[in-house]
Amino acid sequence: MNIKRNKAKKSISRFPRQHRENRYSLYRLISSLGIFIIIALALIIGVQYFQKLKIEQELAEYEFRLQEYEQRQADLKLEIERLQETDYIEALARERLGLVKPEEVIFQLED
């Protein structure tokens, strides 16, 4: 009689065994999908972060180049203004080309 009660208790379950296994499989599937989605999102966020860092670095480099070009442009504008003056042109001709005025005598000393 004891054996019959144990068998009866085993068969009297809230959910049949097959139903419990199906639920367990469903929970495993949902958990696996959730973990996969979390990992995928973490990878996407990581890639986006590194792309942002790369773009910021490129931006800083381009800003530095822009400053250099603006400085060069300012220097060239100053040079253009100075080239409008005859005294500056004369000084350049004397320095770079070695030109002299007709009445001048130049002495060059050799070392």
ZICOR-V485784 format. One record per residue. N is the residue number from 0. RES is the residue in three letters. OMEGA is omega in radians with two decimals (none if undefined). Layout:
# ZICOR-V485784
n=N res=RES omega=OMEGA
n=N res=RES omega=OMEGA
This chain:
# ZICOR-V485784
n=0 res=MET omega=3.08
n=1 res=ASN omega=-3.13
n=2 res=ILE omega=-3.14
n=3 res=LYS omega=3.12
n=4 res=ARG omega=3.12
n=5 res=ASN omega=3.11
n=6 res=LYS omega=3.13
n=7 res=ALA omega=3.11
n=8 res=LYS omega=3.14
n=9 res=LYS omega=-3.10
n=10 res=SER omega=3.11
n=11 res=ILE omega=3.14
n=12 res=SER omega=-3.12
n=13 res=ARG omega=3.09
n=14 res=PHE omega=3.05
n=15 res=PRO omega=-3.06
n=16 res=ARG omega=-3.12
n=17 res=GLN omega=3.14
n=18 res=HIS omega=3.11
n=19 res=ARG omega=3.13
n=20 res=GLU omega=3.11
n=21 res=ASN omega=3.12
n=22 res=ARG omega=3.12
n=23 res=TYR omega=3.11
n=24 res=SER omega=3.11
n=25 res=LEU omega=3.10
n=26 res=TYR omega=3.09
n=27 res=ARG omega=-3.14
n=28 res=LEU omega=3.14
n=29 res=ILE omega=3.12
n=30 res=SER omega=3.13
n=31 res=SER omega=3.11
n=32 res=LEU omega=3.11
n=33 res=GLY omega=3.12
n=34 res=ILE omega=3.11
n=35 res=PHE omega=3.13
n=36 res=ILE omega=3.12
n=37 res=ILE omega=3.12
n=38 res=ILE omega=3.14
n=39 res=ALA omega=3.11
n=40 res=LEU omega=3.11
n=41 res=ALA omega=3.10
n=42 res=LEU omega=3.14
n=43 res=ILE omega=3.13
n=44 res=ILE omega=3.12
n=45 res=GLY omega=3.13
n=46 res=VAL omega=3.13
n=47 res=GLN omega=-3.14
n=48 res=TYR omega=3.14
n=49 res=PHE omega=3.06
n=50 res=GLN omega=3.11
n=51 res=LYS omega=3.11
n=52 res=LEU omega=3.14
n=53 res=LYS omega=-3.14
n=54 res=ILE omega=3.10
n=55 res=GLU omega=3.11
n=56 res=GLN omega=3.10
n=57 res=GLU omega=3.12
n=58 res=LEU omega=3.12
n=59 res=ALA omega=3.12
n=60 res=GLU omega=3.13
n=61 res=TYR omega=3.08
n=62 res=GLU omega=3.09
n=63 res=PHE omega=3.10
n=64 res=ARG omega=-3.14
n=65 res=LEU omega=3.10
n=66 res=GLN omega=3.11
n=67 res=GLU omega=-3.14
n=68 res=TYR omega=3.09
n=69 res=GLU omega=3.09
n=70 res=GLN omega=3.11
n=71 res=ARG omega=3.11
n=72 res=GLN omega=3.11
n=73 res=ALA omega=3.12
n=74 res=ASP omega=-3.14
n=75 res=LEU omega=3.08
n=76 res=LYS omega=3.10
n=77 res=LEU omega=3.12
n=78 res=GLU omega=3.11
n=79 res=ILE omega=3.11
n=80 res=GLU omega=-3.13
n=81 res=ARG omega=3.12
n=82 res=LEU omega=3.06
n=83 res=GLN omega=-3.13
n=84 res=GLU omega=-3.11
n=85 res=THR omega=-3.14
n=86 res=ASP omega=3.14
n=87 res=TYR omega=3.11
n=88 res=ILE omega=3.13
n=89 res=GLU omega=3.13
n=90 res=ALA omega=3.10
n=91 res=LEU omega=-3.14
n=92 res=ALA omega=3.13
n=93 res=ARG omega=-3.04
n=94 res=GLU omega=-3.02
n=95 res=ARG omega=-3.05
n=96 res=LEU omega=3.13
n=97 res=GLY omega=3.14
n=98 res=LEU omega=3.12
n=99 res=VAL omega=3.07
n=100 res=LYS omega=-3.07
n=101 res=PRO omega=-3.08
n=102 res=GLU omega=-3.06
n=103 res=GLU omega=3.04
n=104 res=VAL omega=-3.11
n=105 res=ILE omega=3.05
n=106 res=PHE omega=3.08
n=107 res=GLN omega=3.12
n=108 res=LEU omega=3.12
n=109 res=GLU omega=3.14
n=110 res=ASP omega=none
